[in-house]
Amino acid sequence: MLYNEIRVRRLAYMAIGSYGGSGKIPFFEKIYIIGKVLSGVFLKIVSNVPIVLFVVIFLIFIVGISSGVETMDQFVKNQEKIRELKSLLKQLDQRYKVAEIEVEDYDLLTDKTSLSLKFYDYANQGFSNEVQDISIEGNDIYFDAVVLNFEYSEISSGQSKNIVLPYRLFSNKVPQENGISLNLKDENGIPLIFKRQDKDIYGMDVSKYTERVQEIMSYITDEKKARLAGIRSVYGNAVHKKIRKGEKLSIWVEQTGGLVIKKTAQF
C-alpha cells in the first residue's frame, strides 16, 4: 500500500519534470504519504476490532463449553465406577472356600510332600475340573495370600474391608520367593473364588463385574495405581501347617479377611 502511494506520486512528479519540474517527491510530502497510509491501516484495524474480539470471545466460549462437557462426562464416569466398585466389594465381602487339599504322600528319605489341590469355582457352585498336583520339599506347608486393605478408601464408604487372594505355596524348605503358584484363576485372570453366576451379580452387568474384578486384581501388581484408588495397604498373609500323608485339608478365606487352613472334617 505504501509502495503504491509513493510510486503514484513519483510518476506524477516525473510527468511534471518532463515539463521542466525536478521529478522528485519533496521530503515533507513523503512524510505525509507515510502518515496517511499508516493512519489508514490503523483505522482499518480499529474498525475490525469488534469483529476480531467477538471471534476470540466466541472461540474461548466454545473451548470452555467443550472442556466443561468433557469434565462433566469424566465426573459422571468416575461416579459410576465408584458405585460399581462399592457394589463389587459388597458382593466379595463373604467367607470363601478356596480349595481342598489331599496329602498324597510324604517321602521321609527325600523330605518331599506330594499334594493334590482342587479349587472351588463359585460360578459353577462346585470344584473346578482342573486338579493341581504339587511336589515340594519339606512337610511344613505355607499358603501365601495377598491382602488389599480398602480401609478409608472412597469405595469402601469409610468401612474396613479386606480382599484376600491366596496365590502360592511354599514350605519350611522352599523359601517364599521360590514358592509354587496356585492355579486358581480362569482364562481371563479372574480368581475362581470371585466368579459368580449371572443371576447372583447385581449393581452392574456381567461384563462390568468382570472388568471391575480385573481392575482390583491389577492393584496387586501396581502399587501406584492401588494408592490412587485409595487402597490403604497391600500386604502378604501366610498360614502354615505341618502335614501328614493321607490328610485332607481345606483352605478358607474368612469374612474378616483372614486365611485359615484346617482339616476338612472340621468344616
ABEGO torsion letter per residue (X at the ends): XAAAAAAAAAAAAAAAAAAGBAGBBBAAAAAAAAAAAAAAAAAAAAAAAAAAAAAAAAAAAAAAAAAAAAAAAAAAAAAAAAAAAAAAAAAABBBBBABBBBBABBBAAAGBBBBBBBBBBAAAGBBBABBBBBBBBEABBBBBBBBBBABGBAAAGGBBBBBBBBABBBBAABBAAABBBBBABBAAGBBAAABBBAAABBGBBAAAAAAAAAAAAAAAABAAAAAAAGBABBBBBBBBBBBBBGBBBBBBBBAAGBBBBBBAAAX
